[in-house]
Amino acid sequence: MIQASEVGLTFVDIGSITKNAVKILIGAVGILSFVFLVIGGVKYTASGGDKAQVESARQTITYAVVGLGLAAVAYAVATLLETILGIKILNVAIT
């Protein structure tokens, strides 16, 4: 079993738990969006010109791109908050 400390996550107080949650959620949204982008591409390729399947694939790709955009915006906001507030959101190391 992988320990939290092995992947750079530590749980000391509510602040560190929140920081870890933000880090994990941003990564999960990015990964899931990429997976759905690939799925949409496969669906589009396999559609064979069927309009309903092509539209379904386009929707999947659109939602995946929106998800990737949201992950990028969340990362940018977290970085901006780090700069403005002087707190480390994305770097979870506690000394």
C-alpha positions, -999 to +999 in steps of 0.1 A: +000+000+000+013+035-009+017+058+021+007+095+018+041+106+027+056+086-002+037+108-028+043+141-011+011+143+009+010+150+047-019+153+070-012+174+100-042+198+104-073+211+085-051+234+064-029+207+051-059+185+044-074+213+024-042+218+005-040+181-003-076+180-015-070+209-038-039+193-052-056+160-057-088+174-072-069+196-098-049+165-108-079+143-110-099+167-131-070+171-155-065+133-158-101+125-163-105+153-189-076+139-208-091+104-207-124+116-219-107+136-247-091+103-259-125+085-255-141+112-276-114+109-303-119+071-304-157+075-306-153+101-334-129+078-354-152+048-349-184+067-358-182+057-394-200+089-405-232+082-384-244+117-375-257+107-340-224+091-331-204+120-345-224+144-324-220+123-293-182+122-299-181+160-304-200+165-272-175+142-253-146+161-268-162+195-260-168+185-224-133+172-221-118+204-234-139+224-209-127+201-181-091+207-191-097+244-192-113+243-157-083+224-144-060+250-159-080+278-144-081+261-110-043+257-111-039+294-121-062+306-093-044+284-068-010+298-080-024+334-078-037+328-043-003+315-033+013+347-046-012+371-031-018+354+003+017+340+007+004+305+015+015+274-003-015+256-018+002+234-044+033+226-025+021+206+004+054+201+023+051+210+060+082+217+080 
